[in-house]
């Protein structure tokens, strides 16, 4: 059991295992759980493994897993219940329904936009499961699976949306790449969410990361002449950037 401890079975052992056999014991947050009767040494080994996972957290793999196994959670609390209603109305108030073309970067399952009028809409996401659900909800819209190799194939749009994507970029390199990508694809307006300042939980939650004030990041692109904070929810700020 030291070299093949199955955390999904009720097997009690002592000592610290070398190899964990976690089978399908993955939480909705992408961490290893235990369905068995582990003693403290084995629980400590699971904690150690989860720290390694958190330090090298892979967003692309996680969100594809999440949309596949926990489809009801979607993109998380930012796209459900009151937050979804709030963002839907905010986008309506700021003219999304009258925009001639829309590029939605990180479209997810389209929970926020499902009831809005969408002209010339293209949704992109790294998760094929999210794309499949979005297509089911709005079959008249167009969607593309986002890959590094097809960045140039994705068209520009009058309005670019990017909500709750930047906060999940674990490295500054990935964060900067996302900022530059959305700026490059914006013809007139970008509506994007991110962090203004650092909070304690940005370091303790393995799914989140703060790299820079989003207003500073947008200003540095040199693309936008006007930046306006138009809303917020939780600790996330929503910005309208006009080219």
Secondary structure by P-SEA (a helix, b strand, c coil): ccccccccccccccccccccccccccccccbbbbcccccaaaaaaaaaaaaaaaaaccaaaaaaaaaaccccccccccccaaaaaaaaaaaaaaccccccbbbbcccccccccccccccbbbbbcccaaaaaaaaaacccbbbbbcccccccccccccbbbbcccccccccaaaaaaaaaaaaaacccbbbbcccccccccccccccccccccaaaaaaaaccccccccccccccbbbbbbcc
